């Protein structure tokens, strides 16, 4: 099968819930696009991300919870999208859990994959566990070759897996892919407009469309679905997702099935967004529900921009109105101290175009990668001047630092003894990194590991 994707062949990950597909996806792509939790079926969407290995480019697809029972009201939609992804695959990586061994759910998936007609590579995950390695033989009965051992969480065997997968498909060299960029679709940034009902989300989207006059396509779904609108702005595509208003769970009665579905779809939009624009009603100020909505975005690693709408109604309330409003936002939404705040009026258009400029800044910030040598010089200066506190008697020294991911930026610090930092010191490091390198509008993740000899 010849791939029609501009990033080369399409490699699709399939498997039961909680076997490690999302962990493997994040490991290969170097991102945090797929949410990783111990809850089966966390990934609803089919998530695609360009990736590269040994000079070749390809597209990696995580099919989410296609297989397995689910009480999710969106499950039928998930299955439909997942099967479409499998049908379009150039190669399939069938991920199984070595710790659990062969289970009936795996057999059902194997039956689905045999007639597809593309290479199927069986990846037995979690083989860093001795029990898993002892059960490898069970999976040979599926008839897929090869059967490869991996530990996605630690990256073990992933290189061998990619070598095998890409040897079976027609890849596109990076140089060739770059030459094709002019004819390929521009890089797209997904922006979810989120917030409580009636804060002006749809009005803002409509304002941007009318002012920019750059609408490329409209893709409305069923009633109350998020509506994706693609804007071409300064040579880049911005996919604006106008979500349904999110109300507290207690405010959505069980009988209101349509609104319950819209809430799920809105949260889904957050999980697949690069940037979340949290809209507040300036006349009401930030609320607990605004904090809950913003927490969803921060948790999944979205870039966040806070937009105070209806600012035209705040005029005449004193010269320091903006200052007092922003201070209240910072007090109520402490975990969003990294998010820029804009004051706009969707109704009049005042400062609305500034939002597109900020989206561009935050998008670039999320993708920023700091050279390892530069990062280590900076970390050495900071941790020497302000050393982490040890819970024991030994001095804690940061030996080495590395940026392991973008979108959101993630850093790993290797130490001589500590495996965690106090939350206040971790916050201090994040603030220092942000101040020095300018990661505007994006969460920063830090992991601490003890370096082993």
N, C-alpha and C positions, 0 to 999 in steps of 0.2 A: 504494500500500500504506500503510495507516495503522499507524504504529508503536505497539506496545503497551508500549514501554519507558518508565518514569517520567521518564527524562531526555530525552525527545523522540525524534526519528528516529535510526535506527542507520545510521552510515556505516562501511563496511567497507573496509579496505585489503587488496588482493591483489597478488600479483606473485611473480616468481621469488625464490629465496634471494639475499640480499645486494644487492638493488637499492635498499635504503634505507627499507624499510617501517617498521622499528623506530625509525629516526632521525626519520622523519616523524611517527610516533605520539608520540614523546617531545616533539617540537617543538610539536605542536598541543596536547597535554594539559598541557605544562609539568611533566612528571614524568619519572621514570626507571623506570617500570614495565616497559618492554620493554628487554631487554638488548641492547646494541649492541656487536658484535664483528665483525672481518673474516671470521669463520668462517661460511660459508653454513649456513643452517638452525639458527642459534642459538636462535631463538624456536620452541619446540615448541607452547606453549599458545596457545589463542585468548584474547587479553587484551582486556578491555573496560574503558573508563575514561570517566566523564562529562567533557564538555568544553563550552566556550562560545565563541561568536564573535559580536561585534557585537550583544550583547543577546539572543542565542538559544542555547538549550542543545540538546545532542545527545549521543549515545553513539558514541565512536570505538572500532572493533574492529580489532586487528591479528591477521590469520589465521595468522601464523607460517609454517612451512615446509610449507604444503599442497601446493605445486607443486614439482616437481623430484625427482630420484632421491635416495634416502636409505638409509643402512645402519642408521638408528636403529630399534631393535626396537619403538619406540612409534609408528612412522610411520603405520601404518594408523589408529591412534586419532587422530593429529593430522589426517589427511585427513578422517576422519569428522566431527570437530568443526568443521574449517574449512568444509566443504561445508554444514554446518548453518547456520553463521554467514552464508554467502553467500545461502542460501535465505531467511533472515530479514532481509536488508538492505533498507533504504529507498533507499540509494544506494551505489554502489561506486566507489572510487578505484583504478584499475588503474595501479600504479606500475611503470615500466620504467626501465632504465638507459641514459641518453643516450650515455654514453661507449662502451658496447658496441654500441649500435644495435639494430636488430631481429634477434632470434635465434629459432630454432624454438620454444624454450620459451615465448616470448611469444605465438606464434601458437596454441599449444595452450591457453593461458589464455584468449585471446580467444574461441576456439570455445566454451569452457565458459561464458563470461559472456554471450554474445549472447542465448541463450534465457531468461535469468533474468527479464527483464521489468521491470527498474528502471534508472534512469539510471546510465550508466557514464561516468565522467570519466577521461580518460587523462592521467596526470601523468608527464612525462618528467623524471626526476630527474638531478641532477649536471650541470645545464646552466650551472654556473659555469665549466665547462670548454669551451673553444672547439670542441673536437672534437665534443662532445655537441650543441652548438647547430647545427653543420653537418649533423647527421644527423636533425634533427627531422622532415623530410619523409617519412622511411621509415615513421613510425608512423601516418600518415594513412590508409594502406591498410587498417587494421583497421576503419575506418568509425565509430569512436567520436568524438563531438564533445562538447566541444572537446578539443583537444590543448594542454595547458598546460605551460609550462616552470617547473620549480622547482629549488631547491637546498636540500634539507631540512636539510643540516648547518648552513647559514648562515641559513636562514629566508627566502631569496629566493623570491618568487612564491607563498608559502604562503597569504598573505592573499587573493590573487586566486583561488587554488584553493578556499578556504573560501567565499568570496563566491559562486562558481559552484555549488558543491555544495549549499549551503543555499538557493539560489534555486530548486532543483529539488525540494525536499522541504518538507513541512509542519512548520515548527519551532514550538517552544513558547517564548514569551518567558520571561525569567528570573523576572519577577514571577509569572507563571502557574505556573511550575514550583515556585516557593517556596510558593505557596498550596496546591499539591498534595502538599506534603511529608507532611502528616498521614496521607494515604492511601497514600503510597509506602513502599517498604521502607526501614527505617532504614539509615543508612550502616553498612557492614560492614567489620570489620577482620579480615584473615586472619592467623592465628597458627600457625606451624609448630613443633611440638614435635620437636626434633632431638637427636641424640646417638648414642653407641655402643649396641650391643645390651645389654639387661638393666640399664640405668641407672634404669628406672622410668617411662618415658614414658607407657605405657598406664595404669599405676597412677595417674599424676598426672591424666590426662584423666578417668578413672573417678572419682577423688576430687572433682574439680571438679563433675562432673555430679551426683554424689550430694549434695554439700553445697549447691550452688546450686539444684538442682531447677528448672532453667530450660531444659532441653533442648527445642529446637523441632523439630529433625529430625535423622535419621541417614541418611547416604548412603554405605554401604559399597560399595567396588568389588570387583574380583576379589580372590582370595587375596593377601594381603600388599600390597595397594594402600594408600596413605594413606587414612584414614577421616576425612571431614569431619563435624564435629558443631557445630551452630550453637547458641550460648548467648546468651540475652538477659540482659544484665547492665547495670543502671542505665540502661535506655533505649537501649542500643546492642547491636548484634549482633556477637558474636565468633565467627568461624569457626575452630574449633580443628582442626588437622590433625595427627593422630597418625601420624608417619612410621615406616617400617621402620627398624630399626637400621642405621646406615651403618658398614660395616667397610672396612678398607683394601682397595684394589683387588686386591692380591696375596693377600688372604685369601678372596676370592670366586673359587672355582674356575670354570673355563669350564663344567663340567658342571652347576654350580648355577645353571641358567638362571632359575629362579624368583626366587632371591635377587638375581641380577644385575638383573632387572627391578625388584625392590623398591628397590634402591639408586638406579636411575635415577628412579623415581617419587618417592623421598624428595628427591633433588636438584631435581626439578621443583617439588616443594612449596615448597622454599626460594626458587626463582626467582619464584614467584607470591605469596609471603607478604609481608605488610607488616612483620611482626615474627617473629623466630626466637627461640624459647626453647631455649637450649643447656643440656641437662641433663647434669650431671656426677655421678659416684658419689663422694660425700663421703669414703667410706672408702678410695678409691683416689687421689683428687686428680686434677688435670688431666693429660691425656696428650697425646702428639704427635698422636694421632688426633682428640682433641677440638679441637686447634688447626686441623687440616685441615678439619674439619667447620665450625668457626666461620668459617674463611677463606672458605668458599663463601658464607656469609650476608653477611659484610662486603663481599665483592666485588660482590655484586649490589645492595648498598645497603639491606639489611633493617635495621630496628631490631633490637637484640639485647639479651636479658636472660639472664644466667647464673644457673642454678638449681643449687645444690648439694643433691642429694637424699640421703635416708637420714641426715639430720642427727641423728635420734634415736640413731643408733649412735655418734655422736661425743661424746656427753655423758660427763662424767667424765674427759676427756682434758686438762683444764687450762682456766683462765679465758681464756687468750689463744688458744684453739683457732681461733676464727673469724678473728681477726686474722692468724694464721699461714697459715690456709687461703687467705684473700683475697690475701695478699701473694704466695703461690705461684701463684694464678690470674693475677695481674697480671704476674708474671715470665714465665710460660709462654705467656700469651696477650696479649702486649704491645699488639697491634693492636686489642684490645678494651678499651682503657682507658676508653672511653666507656660501657661496658655496666654497669648496676647488677648487684650480686650478691645473691641471696637464699638463705637457708639454710632448707630445708623438709624435711618428711617426708611423702611421698605415702602411706605406710602408715598413719601416725597422724593425718594431716591438719594437723599442726603448721605454722602460717604459710602453708599452701597458699592460702588466700583472698587473701593479700597479693600473690600473683602477678597476680590480676585487676586489682588497683589499679595495679600497676606497668605492666601492659599498657596500661591507659588513659592513664597519664602519658606513656609512650613514644609511643603513637599520636598524642597531641596535640602532642608535641614534634616529631615528624616533619613535621607539617603546619604548623608555625609559620612565619609569613612576617614578616620584619623590614622596617618601613617604610624606604624608600631613604634618606630624610634622616637618620633615626636611625642606620642602618648606616654612612653616610658620616662622620657625626660621630665615631662610635666608631673606625672604621678610621683616620681621620686622627690621632686621639689616639695610637693604638697604634703606627702606622708612623712617626709623628714622634718618639716616644720611643725606638722600637727600629726603625730603618730597615733595610730589606733590603740585603744586601751585593751589590754589582755584581761580575760576573766581569771587567769591564773597568775603565776609569778613570772612567766617567761615574757620577754619583750616580743611584741608582734612587729614583724617587718614585711613590707610588701616587696616581693622579689622581682615581680614581672607583671606586666599588664598587656592585655590584648583586646582589640575590638573584634568580637566574634559574629556580630550581625548588624544589619541596618533595618530600619522600618519596623519597630523602633530600634535605635542604637542600643547595643548591648555590649558590656565590657566584663571581662573576667580578670580578677586580680588574684595572683598566686602569692600565698604568704608562707612563712616558715612554720606557723602553728595554727592560726585561726581558720575556721571554716565558715564563720559568720562574723559580721561586724554588728555592733549596736546600731539600731535603726537611726539614731541621731548622727552617728559618724557616716553611715551610708548616705544619709541625706546631705551631709556636709560635702562628701565627695561628689555627689551628683550636681550640687549647686556649683561647685568649683569647676567641674568639667563643662557645665553649661555656660558659665560666665566666660571661661577661657576660649571655648571652641564655638560658641554661639548656636547651640541646639535649640532654636526658638520653636515653641509650640509642640514639642514632641516629648513623650515620656523617655526616660533613660533607665535602663535596667543594669544592675550590677550583680555579678555573682562572685563569691569569694571561695577559693579552693586552696587547700593546703597542698603545696608542691611535694610530690613524693620523689624519693631518690631513685 
